[in-house]
Structures are given as C-alpha cells and as structure tokens.
C-alpha cells in the first residue's frame, strides 16, 4: 500500500500546537502560585518562616540589650584615672601601645613599692641599705627612727632635700603637704625633680622619685595648701587619725602668713616643729645656725616671723634654721617688682621686705639643700634622742653679755672722766646689737690683731665735743653714741685704746697702722649697707 505523504504546512501546525512546545504565559504562572498558596502545607510553611524571623529578632534584640547593660556596668566599674589608675592610647590596630623604657621602669618601681609597703620585702635588704645609719645611731635609737612619723609642709628646695634625707635615713612614715607643682625654674634647687616632672604636683613627684630609692617607706600625699582651719586634718595621726601621732613637723613654707599659722598651731597643740628660714640670696654655708627663734638675729625672714608670732603670744620655743649672712656690695639681692605686678594687688603677700615678692628671689641651688639637710639632721637627732646642742647663733650669749657689761662700764668711766655723774647712765645698745656688731660687722675678730677671743666693744675715736650725757627727759640719762661709732678689739687692746685715744690726745690715725685704719673704714662702710636690712 502506497504511503500517503503529509503536507509540510500541516505538519508544521501540528508541531506548533503540541503542549510541550507551547509558551507559558503569566496567567498560567500566577494561577500556579495561587494554587500552591491555597494549599494547607504552604500556609504552615509560611507561618513557620514568619515565626522564626520574629523569634530571631527577639533573641537578637535581647542580646543587644544585655550587651549594652554589660558594657555600661563594665564602664562603671572602671575607676577614675589618677596616679594609681592610668590609661594609654590604643594603637591603630586596637592594641595597647608599647611603654617607653622610662615608663616601664616607673611602672616596675611602683609595683615594687606597693609590694614593699604591703610587707612583701626582705627586711635584710632594708637593714643592709641602712646599715651605716644604724651603726651611727646604735640599734635602740635606730629602731625609734624606723618607727617614726614625720610631716613635711612645703616641698621646694628646702623641703625636698629634707624629705629625701629623712627617707634615706630610715623614717618609715612621711606625710607630704604642698599645693604647688614642679616648675622649670625650680629644678636648680629641687632634690629629686626632673624635666619629666615639670607641671606635676610636688607631693607626687617626691613620692614617685623616692620610691625608687626607699620602696618600703609609707607615704601620704596631700596636694593642698596649709591653712589653720585645716590643721586638725592635715596634722592628724597617721592613716586618717587611726595610727601614730606625728613625731615632728617640718616647716619649709615660703609664705610668711602660712608659716606663722603653722608654727602657732604646732606650738599651741604641743606638736614638735622645726622651721626653715630664708635661703634666698645666701651663699655662705658657715653662717647657717640652729637656734630658738627668739635668739635668731639678722635674718629678715626670721625677724618678720618672730614679730608676727610675738603678736600671737609665741615668743620662744620654736627651733629654727637660719643664716646670719648679710647682704653687701656685689652680692645677690631681692629682685624689684615690675610695675605690672603692683596692679595685681597684695604685692607684699610673700615678702620679707616691702615691695618685694618672696618668689622673685635669686637662689644659689646649694643653699636650700644645706638648709634642708640641717633641718633633717635636727629632726633625726631629736627623734632618736642622740646627744646634741642647738645653740643660738655662735653660741656666745654669755660673751655678748660680758661685752655689753664692759661697754656699760667704759661709758661710765668716760662720763666720770668728763666730770659728770654716771649713776643711772644707760647706753643705746642691747645684746642683739652686740651680736650684730661683733659677728656681722667685724666677723667675730679684733680689728687690731684679728684675734677671736676675749673681745670687747669700744668707741673708735674721742668725740669732738667731749663725752656728754643726754638728759633731755627727766629721770633718764644716756650716752649719746651710735653703733657705727663702735669697733671690736680684745679686752687688752681696748684698755690701751681707752688710755691712749679716748682719754689721751692721740687720734686713731696716729696711734694705729694704716692697715688697721683702712680696715675700720671698710667695716664701717659695710655696716651702712647692712643697716638697711636691720
């Protein structure tokens, strides 16, 4: 049977109408989704998906809240930044910046000091470090020093050196009081401060530097100014009043009013105190003495402090370290105050002399150190009961009395020689004047021979109008002469001088060599300079 051939056009229509080759239009797709969504299983799946998203959101939100609360609590637990708790800037990668070598050393010292002050330090090391001091004081006295408590008020040149000496000698508890910061200009006289300490509180500077030397010493640092109304707290027993009473207080303040308040408070409350007078403009360490404030002479700061204390009822009983060195030609002097400073007011607040500020002082860096070590030395000897004597000035009070009595007798003889009655005669000189003339003007030596023993004061020349007694006031008569009329000689030389010059007819220029006359003239010219500061 012959096969019938199909028409190509008909075959083409059949292929195009086959379901597998029909295109899927949008209406068919949407109807498919509608069918799927209308099914029960699809609805359950959608519900489960939405529920999962909601639960995940709640969990994530809860975790965020808990994380924020934990972060806030962590931040709140961080202590404020101070000496004990410091912070450093992170690196660009979020890590801690490496400490410089100096900072690492300070951190090591601080850790060691903390351990030592908690008792974690070998006592044998302490004993070895302090062995020379212990050998000098003997063990019983050394134990007293090791258990002592000293307060230092003022940490400039004097106070810092004093504190350093006390700590290095064995004092175990030290309270530091000072409101000031380390300045660049104070580095010439400060005991321990470095350039890195400029701008930092002095109390923290001294503690930090000395911890590297004596880590076992316990410190209390009060960065505040001394005031009398704070006295009970500032001078309280150790550990906020719970521990040991202070054995000694060191006054190294350069403000006169604060100094006077501190000394008066200690005197009235029976607290042992030693005060440092002025080291500014001083250059002669042989003129530094320890004595009672009532006997300190020719020291402007000591004199001003003494006068103010007397007004407050304190005339003696306060040991001081002072200098009898006098200003003179070519020596450093207080710097005058610029005009603009006067406009600020209270220009004499810290001043020994009018129109000068105590802080504008030329200071030779060695002198505050000597003052500080002298103060520390006295404190150590006093605490330990080591035998010592603290005299006034040269310790020649009896000699001054003898010289004053001799001068009184000379004037009575001269008045009697002139045919007048010497009964009741007074002379315009006191014991302080004698000390001033002998020690300051004539250096404690005879102007004739240079001998320092058996000294006397006598007039240098005979008055042109004779020896007259001033009787302008009823019931009172006195010799009319001035301090610059007196010279210092030995008693033997004074007897000869009285016979040949004062009672005889020989002027000094004839009786003495030219060198002696010239020396007297120089001393009298110097006295005119000194007189301005008395």
ZIFEN-V387033 format. One record per residue. N is the residue number from 1. SS is DSSP state (h for helix, s for strand, l for the rest). OMEGA is omega as a letter, one per 30 degrees, with the letter a starting at -180 (none if undefined). D_LAST is the distance of its C-alpha to the last C-alpha in Angstrom with 2 decimals. Layout:
# ZIFEN-V387033
{{N | SS | OMEGA | D_LAST} {N | SS | OMEGA | D_LAST}}
This chain:
# ZIFEN-V387033
{{1 | l | a | 160.95} {2 | l | a | 159.17} {3 | l | a | 155.39} {4 | l | a | 154.36} {5 | l | a | 151.48} {6 | l | a | 148.67} {7 | l | l | 147.45} {8 | h | a | 143.98} {9 | h | a | 142.79} {10 | h | l | 143.70} {11 | h | l | 141.88} {12 | h | l | 138.81} {13 | h | a | 138.90} {14 | h | l | 139.23} {15 | h | a | 136.24} {16 | h | a | 134.04} {17 | l | l | 134.99} {18 | l | a | 134.22} {19 | h | a | 131.47} {20 | h | a | 129.48} {21 | h | l | 129.12} {22 | l | l | 128.27} {23 | l | a | 124.70} {24 | l | a | 122.37} {25 | l | a | 121.35} {26 | h | a | 118.24} {27 | h | l | 120.43} {28 | h | a | 121.57} {29 | h | a | 117.96} {30 | h | l | 116.65} {31 | h | l | 119.62} {32 | h | l | 118.86} {33 | h | l | 115.28} {34 | h | l | 116.56} {35 | h | a | 118.95} {36 | h | a | 116.24} {37 | h | a | 113.81} {38 | l | a | 116.51} {39 | l | a | 117.04} {40 | h | a | 115.41} {41 | h | l | 113.92} {42 | h | l | 111.97} {43 | h | l | 110.49} {44 | h | a | 109.31} {45 | h | a | 107.69} {46 | h | l | 105.85} {47 | h | l | 104.60} {48 | h | a | 103.36} {49 | h | a | 101.53} {50 | h | l | 99.75} {51 | h | l | 98.84} {52 | h | l | 97.37} {53 | h | a | 95.23} {54 | h | l | 93.99} {55 | h | l | 93.19} {56 | h | l | 91.38} {57 | h | l | 89.30} {58 | h | l | 88.38} {59 | h | a | 87.45} {60 | h | l | 85.35} {61 | h | l | 83.62} {62 | h | l | 82.90} {63 | h | l | 81.48} {64 | h | l | 79.24} {65 | h | l | 77.91} {66 | h | l | 77.33} {67 | h | l | 75.60} {68 | h | l | 73.26} {69 | h | l | 72.47} {70 | h | l | 71.82} {71 | h | l | 69.59} {72 | h | l | 67.55} {73 | h | l | 67.22} {74 | h | l | 66.14} {75 | h | a | 63.48} {76 | h | a | 62.26} {77 | h | l | 62.00} {78 | l | a | 59.62} {79 | l | l | 56.04} {80 | l | a | 53.32} {81 | l | l | 51.65} {82 | l | a | 48.43} {83 | l | a | 46.99} {84 | l | a | 50.04} {85 | l | a | 52.66} {86 | l | a | 52.55} {87 | l | l | 55.21} {88 | l | l | 56.32} {89 | l | l | 58.36} {90 | s | l | 62.07} {91 | l | l | 63.87} {92 | l | a | 66.59} {93 | l | l | 69.12} {94 | l | l | 67.49} {95 | l | l | 66.15} {96 | s | l | 62.68} {97 | l | l | 60.69} {98 | l | l | 60.09} {99 | l | l | 56.55} {100 | l | a | 54.58} {101 | h | a | 53.90} {102 | h | a | 50.20} {103 | h | l | 51.12} {104 | h | l | 53.82} {105 | h | l | 51.40} {106 | h | l | 48.95} {107 | h | l | 51.93} {108 | h | l | 53.05} {109 | h | a | 49.62} {110 | h | l | 49.46} {111 | h | l | 52.94} {112 | h | l | 52.16} {113 | h | l | 48.98} {114 | h | l | 50.96} {115 | h | a | 53.62} {116 | h | a | 51.19} {117 | h | l | 49.39} {118 | l | l | 52.85} {119 | l | a | 53.58} {120 | l | a | 55.72} {121 | l | a | 53.92} {122 | l | l | 54.96} {123 | h | l | 52.78} {124 | h | l | 53.73} {125 | h | l | 51.86} {126 | h | a | 48.69} {127 | h | l | 49.08} {128 | h | a | 49.63} {129 | h | a | 46.58} {130 | l | a | 44.33} {131 | h | a | 46.17} {132 | h | l | 43.36} {133 | h | l | 40.93} {134 | h | l | 43.71} {135 | h | a | 44.50} {136 | h | a | 40.93} {137 | h | a | 40.44} {138 | l | a | 44.11} {139 | h | a | 46.34} {140 | h | l | 45.40} {141 | h | a | 41.65} {142 | h | l | 42.43} {143 | h | l | 44.56} {144 | h | l | 41.67} {145 | h | a | 39.55} {146 | h | a | 42.49} {147 | l | a | 42.95} {148 | l | l | 39.30} {149 | s | a | 37.85} {150 | s | l | 34.28} {151 | s | l | 32.62} {152 | s | l | 30.10} {153 | s | a | 28.27} {154 | l | a | 27.01} {155 | l | l | 28.85} {156 | l | a | 26.73} {157 | h | a | 25.84} {158 | h | a | 24.44} {159 | h | a | 27.04} {160 | h | l | 30.01} {161 | h | l | 29.47} {162 | h | l | 28.98} {163 | h | l | 32.17} {164 | h | a | 34.09} {165 | h | l | 33.29} {166 | h | a | 34.26} {167 | h | a | 37.49} {168 | h | a | 38.49} {169 | h | l | 37.93} {170 | l | l | 40.31} {171 | l | a | 38.71} {172 | l | a | 41.64} {173 | s | a | 40.29} {174 | s | l | 37.21} {175 | s | a | 36.25} {176 | s | a | 34.18} {177 | s | l | 32.41} {178 | l | a | 31.09} {179 | l | a | 32.16} {180 | l | l | 31.40} {181 | s | l | 33.68} {182 | l | l | 33.39} {183 | l | a | 32.43} {184 | h | a | 33.31} {185 | h | a | 29.73} {186 | h | a | 28.87} {187 | h | l | 31.54} {188 | h | a | 29.31} {189 | l | a | 27.52} {190 | l | a | 29.92} {191 | l | a | 31.88} {192 | l | a | 35.35} {193 | l | l | 35.62} {194 | l | l | 38.09} {195 | h | a | 39.12} {196 | h | a | 41.74} {197 | h | a | 39.10} {198 | l | a | 37.31} {199 | l | l | 37.71} {200 | l | l | 38.55} {201 | s | a | 36.62} {202 | h | a | 34.16} {203 | h | a | 35.64} {204 | h | l | 39.10} {205 | h | a | 38.01} {206 | h | l | 36.44} {207 | h | a | 39.45} {208 | h | a | 41.97} {209 | h | a | 40.58} {210 | h | l | 40.10} {211 | h | l | 43.58} {212 | l | a | 44.94} {213 | l | a | 43.34} {214 | l | a | 43.61} {215 | l | a | 46.27} {216 | l | a | 46.68} {217 | l | l | 43.19} {218 | s | a | 43.41} {219 | s | l | 41.03} {220 | s | a | 40.15} {221 | s | a | 38.49} {222 | s | a | 37.01} {223 | l | a | 36.12} {224 | l | a | 34.14} {225 | l | l | 30.72} {226 | l | l | 29.28} {227 | l | a | 29.57} {228 | h | a | 29.74} {229 | h | l | 33.28} {230 | h | a | 34.36} {231 | h | a | 32.84} {232 | h | a | 36.16} {233 | h | a | 37.82} {234 | h | a | 35.10} {235 | l | a | 34.43} {236 | l | l | 38.09} {237 | l | l | 40.26} {238 | l | l | 41.67} {239 | l | l | 44.55} {240 | l | l | 43.74} {241 | l | a | 43.31} {242 | l | a | 46.48} {243 | l | a | 45.09} {244 | l | l | 42.51} {245 | l | l | 39.27} {246 | l | l | 36.05} {247 | l | a | 35.03} {248 | s | l | 31.45} {249 | s | l | 29.27} {250 | s | l | 26.78} {251 | s | l | 23.95} {252 | l | a | 23.24} {253 | l | l | 22.52} {254 | l | l | 20.11} {255 | l | a | 20.36} {256 | h | a | 17.78} {257 | h | l | 20.41} {258 | h | l | 23.04} {259 | h | a | 20.88} {260 | h | l | 20.16} {261 | h | a | 23.89} {262 | h | a | 25.07} {263 | h | l | 23.08} {264 | h | a | 24.20} {265 | h | a | 27.76} {266 | h | a | 27.99} {267 | h | a | 26.65} {268 | h | a | 29.12} {269 | l | l | 32.00} {270 | l | l | 31.60} {271 | l | l | 31.09} {272 | l | a | 29.31} {273 | s | l | 26.33} {274 | s | a | 23.74} {275 | s | l | 20.83} {276 | s | l | 19.42} {277 | l | a | 15.82} {278 | l | l | 15.02} {279 | l | l | 17.14} {280 | l | l | 16.70} {281 | l | l | 15.65} {282 | l | a | 16.01} {283 | l | a | 18.83} {284 | l | a | 18.78} {285 | h | l | 20.69} {286 | h | l | 20.42} {287 | h | a | 16.74} {288 | s | a | 17.80} {289 | s | l | 18.23} {290 | s | l | 19.88} {291 | s | l | 18.95} {292 | s | a | 18.71} {293 | l | l | 15.99} {294 | l | a | 15.43} {295 | l | a | 14.55} {296 | l | a | 12.45} {297 | l | l | 9.14} {298 | l | l | 6.52} {299 | l | a | 8.47} {300 | h | a | 7.57} {301 | h | l | 11.23} {302 | h | a | 11.50} {303 | h | l | 8.92} {304 | h | l | 10.77} {305 | h | a | 14.01} {306 | h | a | 13.55} {307 | h | a | 13.08} {308 | h | l | 16.09} {309 | h | l | 18.12} {310 | h | l | 17.77} {311 | h | l | 19.25} {312 | l | l | 22.04} {313 | l | l | 22.73} {314 | l | a | 21.31} {315 | l | l | 18.92} {316 | l | l | 20.08} {317 | l | l | 22.84} {318 | l | l | 21.39} {319 | s | a | 21.14} {320 | s | l | 18.68} {321 | s | a | 18.50} {322 | s | l | 15.09} {323 | s | l | 13.79} {324 | l | l | 11.48} {325 | l | a | 12.14} {326 | l | l | 9.66} {327 | l | l | 10.79} {328 | l | l | 12.91} {329 | l | l | 16.11} {330 | l | a | 18.79} {331 | l | l | 16.83} {332 | l | a | 17.17} {333 | l | l | 14.90} {334 | l | a | 15.18} {335 | l | l | 18.42} {336 | l | a | 18.73} {337 | l | l | 20.99} {338 | l | a | 24.58} {339 | h | a | 26.03} {340 | h | l | 28.53} {341 | h | l | 25.94} {342 | h | a | 24.82} {343 | l | l | 28.44} {344 | l | l | 28.37} {345 | l | l | 26.02} {346 | l | a | 23.17} {347 | l | a | 21.11} {348 | l | a | 17.91} {349 | l | a | 19.93} {350 | l | a | 18.57} {351 | l | l | 15.23} {352 | l | l | 11.70} {353 | l | l | 10.73} {354 | l | l | 13.33} {355 | l | l | 16.46} {356 | l | l | 16.18} {357 | l | a | 18.43} {358 | l | a | 17.52} {359 | l | l | 20.99} {360 | l | a | 20.51} {361 | l | l | 18.77} {362 | l | a | 19.97} {363 | l | l | 20.94} {364 | l | a | 22.63} {365 | h | a | 25.36} {366 | h | a | 25.25} {367 | h | l | 21.78} {368 | h | l | 22.61} {369 | h | a | 25.81} {370 | h | l | 24.20} {371 | h | a | 21.96} {372 | h | l | 25.18} {373 | h | l | 27.29} {374 | h | l | 24.86} {375 | h | a | 24.99} {376 | h | l | 28.77} {377 | h | l | 29.19} {378 | h | a | 27.60} {379 | h | a | 29.80} {380 | h | a | 32.90} {381 | h | a | 32.39} {382 | h | a | 31.76} {383 | h | a | 34.80} {384 | h | a | 37.10} {385 | l | l | 36.02} {386 | l | a | 35.55} {387 | l | l | 34.17} {388 | l | l | 30.47} {389 | l | l | 27.39} {390 | l | a | 23.95} {391 | l | l | 21.61} {392 | l | l | 17.93} {393 | l | a | 16.17} {394 | l | a | 18.58} {395 | l | a | 20.67} {396 | l | a | 20.29} {397 | h | l | 19.46} {398 | h | l | 22.55} {399 | h | l | 21.64} {400 | h | l | 18.31} {401 | h | l | 20.50} {402 | h | l | 22.97} {403 | h | l | 20.60} {404 | h | l | 19.23} {405 | h | l | 22.90} {406 | h | l | 23.91} {407 | h | l | 21.46} {408 | h | l | 22.78} {409 | h | l | 26.28} {410 | h | a | 25.73} {411 | h | l | 24.62} {412 | h | l | 27.64} {413 | h | a | 29.95} {414 | h | l | 28.80} {415 | h | l | 29.28} {416 | h | l | 32.66} {417 | h | l | 33.57} {418 | l | l | 33.04} {419 | l | l | 35.51} {420 | l | a | 33.25} {421 | l | a | 33.11} {422 | l | a | 30.05} {423 | l | l | 31.01} {424 | l | a | 28.23} {425 | s | l | 25.63} {426 | s | l | 21.98} {427 | l | a | 19.02} {428 | l | a | 15.50} {429 | l | l | 13.97} {430 | l | a | 13.81} {431 | h | l | 14.31} {432 | h | l | 10.82} {433 | h | l | 10.03} {434 | h | l | 13.27} {435 | h | l | 12.52} {436 | h | a | 9.43} {437 | h | a | 11.78} {438 | h | a | 14.79} {439 | h | a | 13.94} {440 | h | a | 11.42} {441 | h | a | 12.49} {442 | l | l | 16.09} {443 | l | l | 16.78} {444 | l | a | 18.34} {445 | l | l | 21.16} {446 | l | l | 22.75} {447 | l | a | 22.35} {448 | l | a | 26.06} {449 | l | a | 27.85} {450 | l | l | 25.45} {451 | l | a | 26.42} {452 | l | a | 24.11} {453 | l | l | 25.89} {454 | l | a | 26.16} {455 | s | l | 22.88} {456 | s | l | 21.90} {457 | s | l | 19.52} {458 | s | l | 21.25} {459 | s | a | 21.09} {460 | l | a | 22.01} {461 | l | l | 24.55} {462 | l | l | 26.58} {463 | l | a | 25.71} {464 | l | a | 28.41} {465 | l | l | 29.20} {466 | l | a | 29.14} {467 | l | a | 27.33} {468 | l | l | 27.27} {469 | s | l | 26.38} {470 | s | a | 24.88} {471 | s | a | 27.29} {472 | s | l | 26.94} {473 | s | a | 26.87} {474 | l | l | 29.85} {475 | l | a | 29.51} {476 | s | l | 26.07} {477 | s | a | 25.40} {478 | s | l | 22.46} {479 | s | a | 21.79} {480 | l | l | 20.26} {481 | l | a | 17.91} {482 | l | a | 14.32} {483 | h | a | 12.25} {484 | h | l | 13.46} {485 | h | a | 16.92} {486 | s | l | 16.89} {487 | s | a | 18.38} {488 | s | l | 19.35} {489 | s | l | 23.12} {490 | s | a | 25.70} {491 | h | l | 27.18} {492 | h | l | 30.37} {493 | h | l | 28.72} {494 | h | l | 26.73} {495 | h | l | 30.10} {496 | h | l | 31.69} {497 | h | l | 28.82} {498 | h | a | 29.09} {499 | h | a | 32.84} {500 | h | a | 33.09} {501 | h | a | 30.11} {502 | h | l | 28.66} {503 | l | l | 32.13} {504 | l | a | 34.25} {505 | l | a | 34.70} {506 | l | l | 33.40} {507 | l | a | 30.42} {508 | h | a | 28.23} {509 | h | l | 29.79} {510 | h | a | 33.15} {511 | h | a | 32.42} {512 | l | l | 30.52} {513 | l | a | 31.45} {514 | h | a | 30.21} {515 | h | l | 28.38} {516 | h | a | 26.28} {517 | h | a | 25.47} {518 | h | l | 24.59} {519 | h | l | 22.31} {520 | h | l | 20.40} {521 | h | l | 20.18} {522 | h | a | 18.87} {523 | h | a | 16.15} {524 | h | l | 15.07} {525 | h | l | 15.19} {526 | h | a | 13.04} {527 | h | l | 10.37} {528 | h | l | 10.54} {529 | h | a | 9.91} {530 | h | a | 6.94} {531 | h | a | 5.37} {532 | l | a | 5.79} {533 | l | a | 3.82} {534 | l | none | 0.00}}
